[in-house]
Amino acid sequence: MPTRSRVMKIVLRIGLTLGVVYLVWLAWGATSGMALAADPTGLGGTADSAVNYVWILICAFLVMFMQPGFALLEAGFCRAKNVTNLMTKNLMDFVIGSLVFSSSATP
């Protein structure tokens, strides 16, 4: 039993480290002089395209903030001994999903 606990601690530490490294990388990329894509709508920056971009950002933030809510909901339905495993799985789901989306959604 102690071996399993030690393995879970290592997996949790690796998952949290990867998550922090990815968030730092995203923050660095957002604040550095990244080359951004051109306006895909071709409208030249009209009010409609600005509203669309803001709406997409709001929806993306809502989805990102739903992840901790789902994690806490699942944690409430399982035993206390399984919460660490569940939170690690939810964190890795978010990290891997973000990596795949950011690598496939950018041109």
N, C-alpha and C positions, 0 to 999 in steps of 0.2 A: 504493500500500500504506500509506503513512503516514496518508492520509486515513481509511482504514478503522479504523486503530488509534485515531486521535483521536476518531472517532465512537463507538467502543466505550467509550473512557474517559468520554465525556460521558454515554452511556447508563448506564454503571455508576454514575457519580456521581449521576445523577438517581434511579436505582433505590434506591441506598443512602440518599439523602436522604429519599425518600418513605417508605422503611421505618423510618428513625429517627423521622421526624415522626409516623408512625402509632403506633409503639410509645410515644412520649412522650404522645401523645393518649390512648392506652389507659391508661397509668399515671396520667395526670391524672384521667381519668374514674373509675378504680377508687378513687382516694384522695379525690376530692371527694365532696360530698354528693349523689350521683346518686340519683334516684328509682328504686327497684328494683321489679320486677314482683311481684305477689302470688303466693302459692303456687299453681301451676297444678293440683296434684293435689287441692286442696281438703281435704286431710287435717289441716290445722292444725299442721303441723310434727311429725309423729310420727317415730319412729325409722326406719321404712321409707322415708319421703321423704328423710330425711337421708342414708341409705345410698345411695339412688338418685342424689342430687345429687353425692355424693362419687365414686361410680362414673363418672358422666358427666364430671366434672372430670379424673379419672385418665385416662380414655380420650382426652379432648381433649389433655391434656399429652403422652401417648404419641404421638398423631398429630403434634403440633407438633414433637416431638423426632425423629420419623422423617424430616422434611424434610432436615435437614443430613446424615443418614445416606444418604439417597438421592442427595443432591448429591455426597457424597464417593464413593459407589459409581460414579456416572456419570462422575465426574472420573477415576477409575481406569481406566475403559474407553475414554477418548478421548485424543487427542493433547494434549500440553502447551499448544500454541498455542490450543486451543479451550476450555480450562478456564475462562477468564474469562467467555466467552460463556455457557457452561453454568451457571456459578454465578449470573450475572445473571438468566438465565431461571428458575432455581430460586427465587431471591429474589423475583422479580416474581410468580411463581406463588403463593408464600406470601403476599405482601402483598395481591395482588388477591383471592385466595381468602379471606383474613381480612376484607378490607373487604366483600366480597359477603356472607359469612356473617354478619358483625356487623350489616350493614344489613338483611338479610332475616330474621334469626332473632330480632330483638327486636321486641316489639309496638309 
